[in-house]
Amino acid sequence: MRILLFLAAPLLLANTSDPETIPQPIRAMLDAAMEAGSDSDVTVLMRYARGVSPESAEAVATLVETWRTERRRAHERELRQAGFFELVKGRAELGGYATTGNTHTTGLSGVLDMRREALKWRHKLRLQVDYQESRGVISREHYLAAYEPNYKIDDRSYVYGAAQFESDRFLGYDERYSLSAGFGYVPVRGSGLTVELELGPAFRQTNFTDGTTEGTVGGRGSLDLDWKLSPTITFLQNASAYIQNANSTLLSKTAVRAKLFGPVSGQLSYQLQYESAPPAGSVSTDTTTRASVVVDF
């Protein structure tokens, strides 16, 4: 795109006498970028037009604003008219892992992430299983199910609810239920980088393997970062925290995903889970390293 702009510069300067007319080279490249749906290229062209053809800057801005408005309205119509399952997108992950901490094993893991993005509501569902059995003895057994509805206030802000179930007897609990509600915000959203933050109060009840039960009120926060380093490589960072007086939990997952072919990608990830007050006989930190195949649908 920048090479085309450089080569077209003499023509641009020759066609700027009429302040009401967008020079043909700029208009042609704008039309191509808008037809491709590339908002980032459109933004670059707007900035370039202001520099080489200031007389047409207002006309360019009007054209781009009209395009963006029509595009937004078309997207909203599509969301209103779509059936429930037409808006569902997901990702399935299957791979192996190695753990350190309370367990030293290798095994298999499976993750299913699903999302439905509507005009005002977003629904997210996550299911995860880590399981290892060696010679009839289970050495790793972790289950997780999480559901989160979001209500959008505007393009960047929303309120959320979150419900989560976990089971991991090797971390000292048979069942752990978490409920939270709060505010979400997207401070960064671009063609290559998205950052999403959430914060709110939380309640968590834990049924420990020793038969005791604990229910506490605290706070929950999360960060999701999705950074597209190239057309085929994506860096992901997800972190969450439950802060409570009795026991706080910090969870961090760092991953690099590489597109292989079609909807199939390969992924390497490293996950760290920290419990501030683990049961007797358990250590505070568990880590999980995974190499997996990811399929988008």
Secondary structure, DSSP 4 states (H G I P E B T S, - for coil): -HHHHHHHHHHHHHT-S-TTS--HHHHHHHHHHHHHT-HHHHHHHHHHHHHH-GGGHHHHHHHHHHHHHHHHHHHHHHHHHS-TGGGEEEEEEEEEEEEESS---EEEEEEEEEEEE-SSEEEEEEEEEEEEEETTEEEEEEEEEEEEEEEESSSSEEEEEEEEEEEEGGGTEEEEEEEEEEEEEEEEE-SSEEEEEEEEEEEEEEEETTS-EEEEEEEEEEEEEEEE-SSSEEEEEEEEEEE-SS--EEEEEEEEEEEEETTEEEEEEEEEEEESSPPTT--SEEEEEEEEEEEE-
